[in-house]
Amino acid sequence: MAVTAYIGIGANLGDARANVLDAFERLGKLPGASLEAVSSLYRTAPIDSSGDDYINAVARLSTTLPAQALLEALFAIEQAHGRERPYYNAPRTLDLDLLLYGDEQIATATLTVPHPRMHQRAFVLLPLLELAPEVVLPGLGPAAGFAPAVADQGIIRL
């Protein structure tokens, strides 16, 4: 049975826009998943980090992959873009985060869903709400209810 998953996408090294667009393409070719929709691209300043502005987006997938297998597929796409993790919140060529996996709440050593802090980040909430205005964050409530709290975060729809 297919599950709807939302993937947060961000990049701020190299050609960030091209990297995000390539992520859309790679997600569309992922075995066991089909790309249903993508948000607009957004430009945001780094939060708790440094470097150039980020290009961010969210993609909606329908997938039969288990959550952990989907996460591993996302890591493989990151690796194809030369993703390195030298330190926490380091600038990145491509970052793919499993934000939501159906209505599941997952807490393992390698995966937390809903993604931690997603409800505190405009660069996640605004593209997510563009795709799914009525989406509910399991255990937290309607995503739209968190939008006022992130209204002061700098974000530009491209």
Secondary structure, DSSP 8 states (H G I E B T S, - for coil): --EEEEEEEEE-SSSHHHHHHHHHHHHHT-TTEEEEEE---EEE--SSS-SS-EEEEEEEEEE-S-HHHHHHHHHHHHHHTT---SSTT---S-EEEEEEETT--EE-SS-EES-TTGGG-HHHHHHHHHH-TT-EETTTEEGGGGGGGGTTS-EEE-
